[in-house]
Amino acid sequence: MKFGVFYELQLPRPWKQDSEHKLFKNALDQIELADQLGYDYAWQVEHHFMEEYSHSSAPEVFLGAASQRTKNIRLGHGIIQLPTNHPSRVAERVSTLDLLSDGRVELGIGEGSSVTELHPFGRKFRNKRAVFEDAVRAILPQFWEESWEYHGEFFDLPARNTIPKPLQKKHPPLWVACSQLETIRMAGRRGFGALGFQFVDAESAKAWRHAYYNAYVNELDKLCDYDTNPNLAVVAPFMCCETDEEAQRKMDGWSFFQFALVLYNKEGPFEPGQVNFWERYLEWKEDNPAEKIPNRGLVGSPETIQHKLLEFQEAHIDQIILLNQAGKNTHEDICSSLELFAKEVMPEFHGYDKAHQEWKAAVLAGELALEDIDTEQYNAYTLQTPVKESGNKAKAS
């Protein structure tokens, strides 16, 4: 089992003049620490115009800085929004980052999640999947072809040699965002690694694991001639402390993460500066006491987290991506959590990777058949935070 760290660069109000500067510097310090502690991946999102929820609009710049402060940790775009980026610029930036990092890039791609982000770039919510697939076909050959032209529905590229080329050949490993569980099946069919949120329970994890690998083995349908990346990774809320009570108290940021994302999807887009998400969150929290909020994710003492991780290990999840840069979680708590987990928990589960790789090789070779499980009962969106309806609810168009 591999472990990653995950960054939205959340910044709840109120803001000071140096708030963003400290946010970025602290995040870089945390990734440098994660590299020294032996974590495997650092993932950085791309979002636009989403105040407080994510101030990470230029992940290629942030990851470029991280590449010069780390040596071994893989640097993941989790994800690049293809509808809001020109295909050739994606290929150029990713290749440059791969060279700067000595071939440590993981290329996560996605469609974009809301009208808040898509509409300012001239993209419509209703056809974002079609734009995404057209972009994949336009981008990927630029990594290995010395002359490439593309004439698709949404992108029209004249013959050019896109330079530089990445260090990894043909290209960095491919992943796709799976914020909706049904997308996991699509990821398997397209041959992408699946980046999703934590499953509801062990049975859900098993069902979607089977759906992913069966789609990969039996229904593989690539969009173009790229190398596949059969991997299943899940993002889980994370805080490791000496006691469960301490970890629960210090992980308040996860509830804000859920709340702000659902608020944007239900009520956005918002006029800039007109909504204080942190105040709205505190109002919601007052109506939803902590004891009513389920203790999900990897939050607790090392012993508690070890017990929870066994379910992921038994479900043959390739990578657990740990999210604790959320809400107002402090830099000091994030660092101490990473250190305690690396000392008390991570070595044991790193040790399971050899057996997992043997299991996966048997599945991919068709030597081990996975039963088809009806995923309908598990097809629920995993971020289920209550948000009051509003007359400002956005309509997809």
HELIX and SHEET records of a PDB file:
HELIX    1   1 SER A   19  LEU A   37  1                                  19    
HELIX    2   2 PRO A   59  SER A   67  1                                   9    
HELIX    3   3 LEU A   82  THR A   84  5                                   3    
HELIX    4   4 PRO A   87  LEU A  100  1                                  14    
HELIX    5   5 VAL A  115  LEU A  118  1                                   4    
HELIX    6   6 HIS A  119  PHE A  121  5                                   3    
HELIX    7   7 PHE A  125  ASN A  127  5                                   3    
HELIX    8   8 LYS A  128  ILE A  139  1                                  12    
HELIX    9   9 LEU A  140  PHE A  143  5                                   4    
HELIX   10  10 GLU A  182  ARG A  190  1                                   9    
HELIX   11  11 ALA A  202  GLU A  219  1                                  18    
HELIX   12  12 ASP A  244  LYS A  250  1                                   7    
HELIX   13  13 ASP A  252  GLU A  267  1                                  16    
HELIX   14  14 PHE A  277  ASP A  287  1                                  11    
HELIX   15  15 ALA A  290  LYS A  292  5                                   3    
HELIX   16  16 PRO A  302  GLU A  314  1                                  13    
HELIX   17  17 HIS A  331  GLU A  344  1                                  14    
HELIX   18  18 MET A  346  HIS A  350  1                                   5    
HELIX   19  19 ASP A  353  LEU A  364  1                                  12    
HELIX   20  20 GLU A  376  TYR A  378  5                                   3    
SHEET    1   A 9 LEU A 298  GLY A 300  0                                        
SHEET    2   A 9 LEU A 232  CYS A 240  1                                        
SHEET    3   A 9 GLY A 193  PHE A 197  1                                        
SHEET    4   A 9 LEU A 174  CYS A 178  1                                        
SHEET    5   A 9 VAL A 105  GLY A 110  1                                        
SHEET    6   A 9 ARG A  74  GLN A  81  1                                        
SHEET    7   A 9 TYR A  41  GLN A  44  1                                        
SHEET    8   A 9 LYS A   2  TYR A   7  1                                        
SHEET    9   A 9 GLN A 319  GLN A 325  1                                        
SHEET    1   B 2 TRP A 148  HIS A 151  0                                        
SHEET    2   B 2 ASP A 156  ARG A 160 -1                                        
END                                                                             
